[in-house]
Structures are given as C-alpha cells and as structure tokens.
Amino acid sequence: ELSEFFRKSYGPTGAFHAKPFEGGRSWAGARPERRAIAYDSVGIASHMGVLRRFIKVGETDLLVAELGLYAVRPDLERMGIAHSVGALTPTLRELGVPFAFGTVRHAMRNHVERYCQNGMASILTGVRVRSSIAEVNPDLPSTRTEEPLVVIFPVGRPLNEWPPGTLIERNGSEL
C-alpha cells in the first residue's frame, strides 16, 4: 500500500521520482527508522520518514533526525496537512537529537516558507549537500552533490546553535 501511495504521489513530478517504489518497495534511498503515516477513509493520506544519523556540517559532526519521504495524497494537497509535522515533535525528542533536518526542491520553497513562518523551522540556502547514490552504477560516481533548500527544525537545541558551513555530508544516501 505504501509503495503504491508513493508512486501516485511522486509520479506526477516525473516518472523518475516514482521508479524507486516499483515492486513494492517503500523507500527510495536510505530506509527510514520510523514513519509517521496518516490514514483516512480512502487510505494513506500522508507520510513522513525519519532516520537518525550523523551528518557533517562544515567541520562539525552532528547527530540529526533526517526527515524525508514526505508525501501527501494529491487530493489532499493544500489542506494544511504539512503542519502535522509538528505531531512528530515527541518522537524527535525521544530520539535525543538536537535538530531535525531535511532537504526539499526549490519548487517547494513557497510551501516550506509558509511552514517556517511560525518559527518551528528555518530554511538554509546556498548550502550544498553531498549524498551517496542509493543504486550504485560502476560507470557513474558513487556520490552526488546538490544545492537543495535545507530545512532545520530545532529539537533539543535552538536554531542559532546549528553549526556554520556551506557543505553538508550525509554519510549515506538521501532518505
């Protein structure tokens, strides 16, 4: 059910985005440690994956909860479901992380900015993120460096304690 949900949610943005979920797989890169799944009478309404990991920000190794695999069923978009990320706060605290972190495409900027207006998160721009490629091909590089929007959520420490740096190394593949 989850893989079908992801194919339908990500497919409209390009067949490439739906491809990892073929064959019943419910993750694209790194496998989530925890998931928040919302259901309604139709089925899965939204999903958010969480993976605790160390990343390197500039010169600082930092434990974070990476947020990813975010999707809302297309018929529910623009209904404010994104604010349900706040429901993850107790889980993030339980994981003992100072920050949650996620990346989004620049096309999602308006959506993410609305979410950040209440101070629950902050957007970092001009930061490159290096990740391992989930499906290694011997003819291609094993890492990819991108410049997405980086979203930081304070959990155990305030936003002003996020370390400086213009490169984040994921130490693994994207969630």
Accessible surface in RSA format (square Angstrom, percent):
REM  Atomic radii and reference values for relative SASA: ProtOr
REM  Chains: A
REM  Algorithm: Lee & Richards
REM  Probe-radius: 1.40
REM  Slices: 20
REM RES _ NUM      All-atoms   Total-Side   Main-Chain    Non-polar    All polar
REM                ABS   REL    ABS   REL    ABS   REL    ABS   REL    ABS   REL
RES GLU A   1   137.05  78.7  90.18  68.2  46.87 111.6  48.84  94.5  88.21  72.0
RES LEU A   2    30.79  17.1  27.84  19.9   2.95   7.4  27.84  19.6   2.95   7.9
RES SER A   3    10.16   8.6   8.67  11.6   1.48   3.4   0.33   0.7   9.83  13.8
RES GLU A   4    77.52  44.5  77.52  58.7   0.00   0.0  18.81  36.4  58.71  47.9
RES PHE A   5    13.72   6.9   8.31   5.1   5.40  14.1  13.29   8.1   0.43   1.2
RES PHE A   6     0.00   0.0   0.00   0.0   0.00   0.0   0.00   0.0   0.00   0.0
RES ARG A   7    81.22  34.1  75.79  38.6   5.43  12.9  23.43  32.0  57.80  35.0
RES LYS A   8   128.10  62.5 117.70  72.2  10.40  24.8  84.26  75.8  43.84  46.7
RES SER A   9    14.61  12.3   2.38   3.2  12.23  28.2   2.44   5.2  12.17  17.0
RES TYR A  10    43.65  20.4  43.65  24.8   0.00   0.0  38.41  28.9   5.23   6.5
RES GLY A  11    23.87  29.4   0.00   N/A  23.87  29.4  13.95  38.3   9.92  22.2
RES PRO A  12   107.08  78.0  62.92  57.4  44.16 160.5  75.95  62.7  31.13 193.5
RES THR A  13    68.23  48.5  38.46  39.0  29.77  71.0  47.12  63.3  21.12  31.9
RES GLY A  14    28.75  35.5   0.00   N/A  28.75  35.5  28.35  77.8   0.39   0.9
RES ALA A  15    87.51  80.5  69.61 107.4  17.90  40.7  74.72 105.2  12.78  33.9
RES PHE A  16   157.45  78.8 148.45  91.9   9.00  23.4 153.01  92.8   4.44  12.7
RES HIS A  17    68.67  37.5  61.77  42.9   6.90  17.7  29.40  30.3  39.27  45.7
RES ALA A  18    14.89  13.7  14.87  22.9   0.03   0.1  14.89  21.0   0.00   0.0
RES LYS A  19   125.70  61.3 120.18  73.7   5.53  13.2  81.16  73.0  44.55  47.5
RES PRO A  20    44.17  32.2  29.99  27.3  14.18  51.6  41.05  33.9   3.12  19.4
RES PHE A  21     1.38   0.7   1.38   0.9   0.00   0.0   1.38   0.8   0.00   0.0
RES GLU A  22   101.05  58.0  87.46  66.2  13.60  32.4  32.31  62.5  68.75  56.1
RES GLY A  23    88.36 109.0   0.00   N/A  88.36 109.0  45.60 125.2  42.75  95.8
RES GLY A  24    54.09  66.7   0.00   N/A  54.09  66.7  26.00  71.4  28.09  62.9
RES ARG A  25    64.48  27.1  58.73  29.9   5.75  13.7  30.41  41.6  34.07  20.6
RES SER A  26    18.00  15.2  17.68  23.6   0.33   0.8   5.91  12.6  12.10  16.9
RES TRP A  27    56.37  22.6  56.37  27.3   0.00   0.0  45.04  24.0  11.33  18.4
RES ALA A  28    31.81  29.2  24.80  38.3   7.01  16.0  24.97  35.2   6.84  18.1
RES GLY A  29    15.85  19.5   0.00   N/A  15.85  19.5   5.33  14.6  10.51  23.5
RES ALA A  30    16.34  15.0   8.98  13.9   7.35  16.7  16.34  23.0   0.00   0.0
RES ARG A  31   151.55  63.6 138.28  70.5  13.27  31.6  41.94  57.3 109.61  66.4
RES PRO A  32    16.55  12.1   0.01   0.0  16.54  60.1   0.01   0.0  16.54 102.8
RES GLU A  33    72.87  41.8  38.04  28.8  34.83  82.9  34.52  66.8  38.34  31.3
RES ARG A  34    85.30  35.8  78.17  39.8   7.13  17.0  35.08  47.9  50.22  30.4
RES ARG A  35    73.66  30.9  39.99  20.4  33.67  80.2  22.39  30.6  51.28  31.1
RES ALA A  36    36.27  33.3  27.28  42.1   8.98  20.4  33.89  47.7   2.38   6.3
RES ILE A  37    55.97  31.9  26.59  19.8  29.38  70.8  27.58  19.9  28.39  77.0
RES ALA A  38    44.83  41.2  36.74  56.7   8.09  18.4  43.53  61.3   1.30   3.4
RES TYR A  39   134.15  62.6 102.83  58.5  31.32  81.5  76.18  57.2  57.97  71.5
RES ASP A  40    61.05  42.8  38.01  37.8  23.04  54.5  40.08  94.3  20.97  20.9
RES SER A  41   122.02 103.1  73.36  97.9  48.66 112.1  58.93 125.5  63.09  88.4
RES VAL A  42   111.97  73.7  78.60  71.2  33.37  80.4  84.69  73.6  27.27  74.0
RES GLY A  43    17.38  21.4   0.00   N/A  17.38  21.4  17.09  46.9   0.29   0.7
RES ILE A  44     7.51   4.3   3.03   2.3   4.48  10.8   3.03   2.2   4.48  12.2
RES ALA A  45     6.46   5.9   6.46  10.0   0.00   0.0   6.46   9.1   0.00   0.0
RES SER A  46     9.18   7.8   9.18  12.2   0.00   0.0   2.72   5.8   6.46   9.1
RES HIS A  47     2.36   1.3   0.00   0.0   2.36   6.0   1.74   1.8   0.62   0.7
RES MET A  48    19.78  10.2  19.61  13.0   0.17   0.4  19.13  16.3   0.65   0.9
RES GLY A  49     0.00   0.0   0.00   N/A   0.00   0.0   0.00   0.0   0.00   0.0
RES VAL A  50     0.40   0.3   0.40   0.4   0.00   0.0   0.40   0.3   0.00   0.0
RES LEU A  51    29.95  16.7  29.95  21.4   0.00   0.0  29.95  21.0   0.00   0.0
RES ARG A  52    93.19  39.1  77.49  39.5  15.69  37.4  13.94  19.0  79.25  48.0
RES ARG A  53    30.62  12.9  22.97  11.7   7.65  18.2  20.20  27.6  10.42   6.3
RES PHE A  54   118.88  59.5 113.61  70.4   5.27  13.7 113.61  68.9   5.27  15.1
RES ILE A  55     0.00   0.0   0.00   0.0   0.00   0.0   0.00   0.0   0.00   0.0
RES LYS A  56    68.14  33.2  67.87  41.6   0.28   0.7  18.03  16.2  50.11  53.4
RES VAL A  57     0.59   0.4   0.59   0.5   0.00   0.0   0.59   0.5   0.00   0.0
RES GLY A  58    25.08  30.9   0.00   N/A  25.08  30.9  16.45  45.1   8.63  19.3
RES GLU A  59   158.65  91.1 133.11 100.7  25.54  60.8  64.28 124.3  94.37  77.0
RES THR A  60    58.18  41.4  53.99  54.7   4.20  10.0  35.22  47.3  22.96  34.7
RES ASP A  61    97.73  68.5  75.64  75.3  22.10  52.3  21.27  50.1  76.46  76.3
RES LEU A  62     7.97   4.4   7.15   5.1   0.82   2.1   7.97   5.6   0.00   0.0
RES LEU A  63    45.95  25.6  42.89  30.7   3.06   7.7  42.89  30.1   3.06   8.2
RES VAL A  64     0.00   0.0   0.00   0.0   0.00   0.0   0.00   0.0   0.00   0.0
RES ALA A  65     0.00   0.0   0.00   0.0   0.00   0.0   0.00   0.0   0.00   0.0
RES GLU A  66     2.02   1.2   2.02   1.5   0.00   0.0   0.00   0.0   2.02   1.6
RES LEU A  67    11.34   6.3   4.86   3.5   6.48  16.3   4.99   3.5   6.35  17.1
RES GLY A  68    13.93  17.2   0.00   N/A  13.93  17.2  13.93  38.2   0.00   0.0
RES LEU A  69    11.44   6.4   3.74   2.7   7.70  19.4   5.64   4.0   5.80  15.6
RES TYR A  70    60.52  28.3  49.55  28.2  10.97  28.5  47.97  36.0  12.55  15.5
RES ALA A  71     5.20   4.8   0.36   0.6   4.84  11.0   5.20   7.3   0.00   0.0
RES VAL A  72    17.09  11.2  10.82   9.8   6.27  15.1  10.82   9.4   6.27  17.0
RES ARG A  73    32.43  13.6  32.43  16.5   0.00   0.0  29.97  41.0   2.46   1.5
RES PRO A  74    59.97  43.7  46.77  42.6  13.20  48.0  47.05  38.8  12.92  80.3
RES ASP A  75    95.77  67.1  62.26  62.0  33.51  79.2  51.17 120.4  44.60  44.5
RES LEU A  76    24.68  13.7  24.17  17.3   0.52   1.3  24.17  17.0   0.52   1.4
RES GLU A  77   100.51  57.7  85.05  64.3  15.46  36.8  24.45  47.3  76.06  62.1
RES ARG A  78   210.14  88.2 161.06  82.1  49.09 116.9  76.28 104.2 133.87  81.1
RES MET A  79   130.80  67.7  94.60  62.6  36.20  86.2  96.16  81.8  34.63  45.9
RES GLY A  80    43.99  54.2   0.00   N/A  43.99  54.2  27.15  74.5  16.85  37.7
RES ILE A  81    42.31  24.1  34.88  26.0   7.42  17.9  40.12  28.9   2.19   5.9
RES ALA A  82    11.85  10.9   9.71  15.0   2.14   4.9   9.73  13.7   2.12   5.6
RES HIS A  83    96.25  52.6  83.25  57.9  13.00  33.3  52.07  53.7  44.18  51.4
RES SER A  84    60.59  51.2  45.97  61.3  14.62  33.7  43.24  92.1  17.35  24.3
RES VAL A  85    17.70  11.6  14.26  12.9   3.43   8.3  16.56  14.4   1.14   3.1
RES GLY A  86    23.13  28.5   0.00   N/A  23.13  28.5  13.68  37.5   9.45  21.2
RES ALA A  87    81.59  75.0  51.18  79.0  30.41  69.2  63.26  89.1  18.33  48.6
RES LEU A  88    13.86   7.7  13.78   9.9   0.08   0.2  13.86   9.7   0.00   0.0
RES THR A  89    36.31  25.8  36.30  36.8   0.01   0.0  24.85  33.4  11.46  17.3
RES PRO A  90    89.43  65.2  80.44  73.3   8.99  32.7  84.98  70.2   4.45  27.6
RES THR A  91    36.46  25.9  35.09  35.6   1.37   3.3   6.41   8.6  30.05  45.4
RES LEU A  92     8.05   4.5   8.05   5.8   0.00   0.0   8.05   5.7   0.00   0.0
RES ARG A  93   151.95  63.8 134.14  68.4  17.81  42.4  50.06  68.4 101.89  61.7
RES GLU A  94   123.52  70.9  87.89  66.5  35.62  84.8  45.39  87.8  78.13  63.8
RES LEU A  95     7.32   4.1   1.29   0.9   6.03  15.2   1.80   1.3   5.53  14.9
RES GLY A  96    55.06  67.9   0.00   N/A  55.06  67.9  34.51  94.7  20.55  46.0
RES VAL A  97     3.88   2.6   0.00   0.0   3.88   9.3   1.11   1.0   2.76   7.5
RES PRO A  98    16.95  12.4  14.61  13.3   2.34   8.5  16.57  13.7   0.38   2.3
RES PHE A  99     0.00   0.0   0.00   0.0   0.00   0.0   0.00   0.0   0.00   0.0
RES ALA A 100     0.00   0.0   0.00   0.0   0.00   0.0   0.00   0.0   0.00   0.0
RES PHE A 101     0.00   0.0   0.00   0.0   0.00   0.0   0.00   0.0   0.00   0.0
RES GLY A 102     6.22   7.7   0.00   N/A   6.22   7.7   6.22  17.1   0.00   0.0
RES THR A 103    25.59  18.2   5.54   5.6  20.04  47.8   0.56   0.8  25.02  37.8
RES VAL A 104    42.07  27.7  34.22  31.0   7.85  18.9  42.07  36.6   0.00   0.0
RES ARG A 105   114.00  47.9 106.64  54.4   7.36  17.5  63.15  86.3  50.85  30.8
RES HIS A 106   100.21  54.8  88.42  61.5  11.79  30.2  72.30  74.5  27.91  32.5
RES ALA A 107    92.05  84.6  48.14  74.3  43.91  99.9  61.73  86.9  30.32  80.3
RES MET A 108    55.05  28.5  53.98  35.7   1.07   2.6  32.97  28.0  22.08  29.3
RES ARG A 109    86.86  36.5  86.76  44.2   0.10   0.2  35.03  47.9  51.83  31.4
RES ASN A 110   105.13  72.5 102.83  99.4   2.29   5.5  21.93  52.8  83.20  80.4
RES HIS A 111    55.35  30.3  51.89  36.1   3.46   8.8  40.02  41.2  15.33  17.8
RES VAL A 112    11.62   7.6  10.90   9.9   0.73   1.8  11.62  10.1   0.00   0.0
RES GLU A 113    63.52  36.5  61.20  46.3   2.32   5.5  22.66  43.8  40.86  33.4
RES ARG A 114   109.14  45.8 101.68  51.8   7.46  17.8  58.07  79.4  51.06  30.9
RES TYR A 115    14.45   6.7  14.05   8.0   0.40   1.0  14.03  10.5   0.42   0.5
RES CYS A 116    20.34  15.4  11.65  13.0   8.69  20.4  11.82  29.9   8.52   9.2
RES GLN A 117   148.43  83.0 109.46  80.0  38.97  92.8  44.90  95.6 103.53  78.5
RES ASN A 118    88.73  61.2  50.92  49.2  37.80  91.0  45.31 109.1  43.41  42.0
RES GLY A 119    49.71  61.3   0.00   N/A  49.71  61.3  33.08  90.8  16.63  37.2
RES MET A 120    73.56  38.1  64.14  42.5   9.41  22.4  49.31  41.9  24.24  32.1
RES ALA A 121     5.24   4.8   0.00   0.0   5.24  11.9   0.00   0.0   5.24  13.9
RES SER A 122    37.13  31.4  33.88  45.2   3.25   7.5  11.36  24.2  25.77  36.1
RES ILE A 123    34.62  19.7  11.43   8.5  23.19  55.9  11.43   8.2  23.19  62.9
RES LEU A 124    48.59  27.1  46.26  33.1   2.34   5.9  48.59  34.1   0.00   0.0
RES THR A 125    73.95  52.6  53.33  54.1  20.62  49.1  19.53  26.2  54.42  82.3
RES GLY A 126    42.47  52.4   0.00   N/A  42.47  52.4  25.14  69.0  17.32  38.8
RES VAL A 127     9.24   6.1   9.24   8.4   0.00   0.0   9.24   8.0   0.00   0.0
RES ARG A 128   102.67  43.1 102.67  52.3   0.00   0.0  33.41  45.7  69.26  42.0
RES VAL A 129     1.70   1.1   1.09   1.0   0.62   1.5   1.09   0.9   0.62   1.7
RES ARG A 130    79.03  33.2  77.68  39.6   1.35   3.2  18.52  25.3  60.51  36.7
RES SER A 131     2.86   2.4   1.22   1.6   1.64   3.8   2.00   4.3   0.86   1.2
RES SER A 132    43.91  37.1  41.49  55.4   2.42   5.6  17.99  38.3  25.91  36.3
RES ILE A 133    44.58  25.4  39.08  29.1   5.50  13.2  39.71  28.6   4.87  13.2
RES ALA A 134    47.23  43.4  14.85  22.9  32.38  73.6  19.48  27.4  27.75  73.5
RES GLU A 135   118.13  67.8 106.43  80.5  11.70  27.9  62.80 121.5  55.33  45.2
RES VAL A 136   106.38  70.0  74.98  67.9  31.40  75.7  75.70  65.8  30.68  83.2
RES ASN A 137    62.65  43.2  58.54  56.6   4.11   9.9  11.90  28.6  50.75  49.1
RES PRO A 138   132.90  96.9  94.00  85.7  38.90 141.4 104.35  86.2  28.55 177.4
RES ASP A 139   129.98  91.0  96.97  96.5  33.01  78.1  33.33  78.4  96.65  96.4
RES LEU A 140   114.58  63.8 101.08  72.3  13.50  33.9 104.18  73.2  10.40  28.0
RES PRO A 141   101.25  73.8  83.36  76.0  17.88  65.0  96.10  79.3   5.15  32.0
RES SER A 142    64.44  54.5  57.78  77.1   6.66  15.4  28.44  60.6  36.00  50.4
RES THR A 143    63.82  45.4  53.87  54.6   9.95  23.7  29.93  40.2  33.89  51.2
RES ARG A 144    92.16  38.7  86.07  43.9   6.08  14.5  41.56  56.8  50.60  30.7
RES THR A 145    60.35  42.9  30.69  31.1  29.67  70.7  21.40  28.7  38.96  58.9
RES GLU A 146    72.66  41.7  64.56  48.8   8.10  19.3  24.60  47.6  48.06  39.2
RES GLU A 147    91.94  52.8  78.47  59.4  13.47  32.1  23.64  45.7  68.29  55.8
RES PRO A 148    20.12  14.7  15.57  14.2   4.55  16.5  19.66  16.2   0.46   2.8
RES LEU A 149     0.00   0.0   0.00   0.0   0.00   0.0   0.00   0.0   0.00   0.0
RES VAL A 150     0.00   0.0   0.00   0.0   0.00   0.0   0.00   0.0   0.00   0.0
RES VAL A 151     6.91   4.5   6.91   6.3   0.00   0.0   6.91   6.0   0.00   0.0
RES ILE A 152     1.27   0.7   1.27   0.9   0.00   0.0   1.27   0.9   0.00   0.0
RES PHE A 153    24.54  12.3  24.54  15.2   0.00   0.0  24.54  14.9   0.00   0.0
RES PRO A 154    48.49  35.3  28.40  25.9  20.09  73.0  28.57  23.6  19.93 123.8
RES VAL A 155    22.43  14.8   3.71   3.4  18.72  45.1   5.58   4.8  16.85  45.7
RES GLY A 156    57.92  71.4   0.00   N/A  57.92  71.4  29.17  80.0  28.75  64.4
RES ARG A 157    95.25  40.0  88.80  45.3   6.45  15.4  37.92  51.8  57.33  34.7
RES PRO A 158    72.30  52.7  64.46  58.8   7.84  28.5  71.72  59.2   0.58   3.6
RES LEU A 159    55.37  30.8  44.68  32.0  10.69  26.9  44.82  31.5  10.56  28.4
RES ASN A 160   133.96  92.4  94.45  91.3  39.51  95.1  47.08 113.3  86.89  84.0
RES GLU A 161    83.09  47.7  69.45  52.5  13.64  32.5  30.02  58.1  53.07  43.3
RES TRP A 162    32.15  12.9  17.39   8.4  14.77  34.7  15.20   8.1  16.95  27.5
RES PRO A 163    11.80   8.6   6.09   5.6   5.71  20.8  10.23   8.4   1.57   9.8
RES PRO A 164   118.51  86.4 102.76  93.7  15.75  57.3 113.71  93.9   4.81  29.9
RES GLY A 165    31.97  39.4   0.00   N/A  31.97  39.4  13.43  36.9  18.53  41.5
RES THR A 166    91.88  65.3  88.46  89.7   3.41   8.1  62.88  84.5  29.00  43.8
RES LEU A 167    33.19  18.5  31.57  22.6   1.62   4.1  31.57  22.2   1.62   4.3
RES ILE A 168     0.41   0.2   0.41   0.3   0.00   0.0   0.41   0.3   0.00   0.0
RES GLU A 169    53.18  30.5  53.18  40.2   0.00   0.0   3.76   7.3  49.42  40.3
RES ARG A 170     2.84   1.2   2.74   1.4   0.10   0.2   0.00   0.0   2.84   1.7
RES ASN A 171   101.73  70.2  57.47  55.5  44.26 106.6  37.42  90.1  64.31  62.2
RES GLY A 172    18.08  22.3   0.00   N/A  18.08  22.3  16.93  46.5   1.15   2.6
RES SER A 173    18.74  15.8  14.95  20.0   3.78   8.7   4.53   9.6  14.21  19.9
RES GLU A 174    60.33  34.6  58.91  44.6   1.42   3.4  13.75  26.6  46.58  38.0
RES LEU A 175    11.65   6.5   0.18   0.1  11.47  28.8   0.38   0.3  11.27  30.3
END  Absolute sums over single chains surface
CHAIN  1 A     9425.7       7121.9       2303.9       5229.3       4196.5
END  Absolute sums over all chains
TOTAL          9425.7       7121.9       2303.9       5229.3       4196.5
